[in-house]
């Protein structure tokens, strides 16, 4: 592997990890015949170090549980957005409603998503009130910086979408799901090559916002002393927090099963729809469904692990 590429890959890891292992890891990468899969594996390992490893600062079970909740929510959110955007304004909607199994699975998915969103909202209120309160009282600018990281990424994404819409006179947005072939696309849309380039840029930006969101929020959790917050604000470990975590886990599992059943039933009853180019980057509906199933499976697995941490270590919430 090229030395510059190897050094760039090490930058994805936390600072404490780079101090200990960067040089020898860089040499290892240079001597290896790393391909695309190896690079993806390295990036995944770097993200995992940010999210669940202890490093130089203590990452106890409650903190680890909260970090995993952030990861599971983002994975489930991406899976839900992908499946909804694929089906939106297409024949999949009418096909879903015409079959009882797909209709029930879709409705159950919607209800579980709403319940999961409400529970995650409660966790977010408890979590960020603790983090922001601790950072404010202790003048921790670094914590505020990490919290603001995903917001900056979202701002860049919004500006990008708005700029493309202005360029297209409001007739097209650079959505990865809005590429389509020249035959299927409206004549008012930009040329196909432009749609491809903008769609790829949007995918990169969405991935970047997701990764920075996971890393930023987890670093803010890592740097917050919840024990100090507990003493300062009379926090207690609440069974309500554990119950909320269990509901999030249950809802995520229901979403995974619902999407699985919905996709299998749809492909069996309407096989032609599976081959339509409705997914991200002009992919098929079947490929898009597979991506969502994998994301929901990841969210479910991470939720189960987070629940174990909650049951073992407890979560501090305000009274």
C-alpha positions, -999 to +999 in steps of 0.1 A: +000+000+000+011+035-007+027+052+023+005+083+021-027+062+019-015+042+049-009+074+070-043+088+059-060+056+071-044+059+106-059+094+109-094+077+113-083+063+146-086+081+180-057+102+192-048+078+220-047+049+195-024+068+171+001+076+199+005+040+207+001+021+174+002+045+144+038+040+133+039+002+134+004+000+119+014+023+091+044+000+084+022-030+085-002-014+059+027-004+036+040-040+036+005-055+029-013-059-004-044-042+009-074-039-014-107-021-012-121-046+013-090-042+035-094-004+035-131-007+044-121-031+072-095-006+085-121+023+085-146+001+103-121-008+129-113+029+134-150+037+139-153+009+164-123+022+184-141+056+186-174+040+197-166+011+221-130+010+232-118+025+265-086+041+253-070+066+277-103+078+291-127+056+310-155+042+289-175+023+315-206+002+308-231+030+310-211+052+287-206+023+263-243+016+263-251+052+254-225+051+226-241+020+212-275+035+214-262+064+191-248+038+166-280+017+166-303+047+161-282+060+132-281+026+115-319+022+119-325+057+107-304+051+076-322+019+069-356+035+073-348+065+051-334+042+024-365+020+023-390+049+024-371+069-003-370+037-025-408+032-022-417+069-023-438+080-054-434+046-070-456+016-079-443-001-048-468+019-027-498+006-045-484-029-046-478-029-009-514-018-001-528-044-025-514-074-005-524-080+031-490-094+042-470-065+028-496-040+040-495-053+076-457-055+076-454-019+064-479-006+090-461-025+118-428-010+105-443+025+107-457+020+142-424+005+155-405+033+139-427+059+157-423+042+190-386+038+186-383+075+177-402+085+208-380+064+231-348+075+215-361+111+220-365+105+257-330+090+259-316+120+240-332+145+264-317+127+294-284+122+277-278+157+263-291+175+294-264+157+313-236+163+288-245+200+281-249+207+318-216+191+327-198+208+298-212+242+307-204+240+344-169+228+337-162+250+306-155+220+285-152+235+250-140+202+236-173+185+245-193+213+228-171+209+198-178+172+195-215+178+199-214+204+172-195+182+147-226+164+132-245+197+131-218+212+109-219+182+087-257+184+084-253+221+075-229+213+047-253+187+034-282+211+034-262+238+016-252+212-010-288+201-016-300+237-017-273+247-041-282+219-065-319+227-063-311+263-072-290+251-102-319+228-113-344+257-108-362+237-081-371+208-104-346+183-090-327+176-058-294+156-056-310+126-039-292+093-044-326+079-052-333+105-079-309+094-107-330+071-129-323+065-166-330+090-193-361+071-203-377+072-168-366+106-157-386+138-163-373+160-191-369+190-167-342+171-148-304+177-154-285+154-177-279+118-165-241+124-160-248+154-138-273+133-117-248+106-113-220+129-101-243+148-077-258+115-064-224+101-056-214+133-039-246+131-018-239+095-008-204+106+003-218+135+023-245+114+039-219+087+049-196+115+062-224+130+083-233+096+097-198+087+107-190+121+122-223+119+140-214+086+156-179+096+165-188+131+177-216+120+200-196+091+213-166+113+221-189+137+239-202+108+260-166+096+266-155+130+279-185+136+302-180+126+338-215+112+345-205+104+381-198+141+387-230+151+370-248+126+393-233+143+424-239+178+412-275+173+400-285+144+423-288+119+395-299+084+401-300+052+382-335+047+370-354+016+360-372+039+335-340+043+315-336+006+313-372+001+303-368+027+276-337+009+263-356-023+262-384-007+242-359+007+218-344-027+213-378-044+209-389-017+184-357-021+164-361-059+163-397-055+151-386-031+124-360-056+112-385-084+111-412-062+094-388-051+066-376-086+061-412-100+057-422-070+036-394-074+011-398-112+008-436-109+003-432-081-022-406-100-043-428-131-043-460-114-053-446-086-075-413-099-089-411-072-116-409-045-090-377-060-075-358-052-107-370-016-111-342+010-107-356+027-076-328+023-051-298+046-043-274+053-072-298+038-097-297+004-079-326-021-080-354-021-055-342-055-043-307-042-037-321-013-018-342-036+003-311-057+011-292-026+023-321-017+046-323-052+060-286-053+068-288-018+084-318-029+106-300-062+114-269-041+125-291-018+146-308-048+163-275-065+171-261-032+185-293-025+205-291-059+221-255-053+231-264-018+245-293-033+265-268-057+281-246-028+291-276-010+305-287-040+326-251-045+338-241-009+345-273+011+347-279+046+332-279+078+352-309+101+345-322+132+362-351+131+386 
